């Protein structure tokens, strides 16, 4: 089925979890200043889909590679209508 990436961009930390089906395979926590570390993680992880919840950074520089790699991408932020 493939792996999924779940990213929570909060006010304090950026949390990234890698799921293999329904099981969490890895979890990472980053400061907002860790753009290079986040880019490296995204570059080296094979995933099919991604969900991002964003209350923090408007447009992180590492979002573009996620858009390129994801078959499906869902972003929840202040513009998401419910």
ABEGO torsion letter per residue (X at the ends): XEBBBBBBBBAABBBBBBBBEABBABBBBBBAAAAAAAAAAAAABBBABBBBBBABBABBAAAAAAAAABABBBBBBAABBX
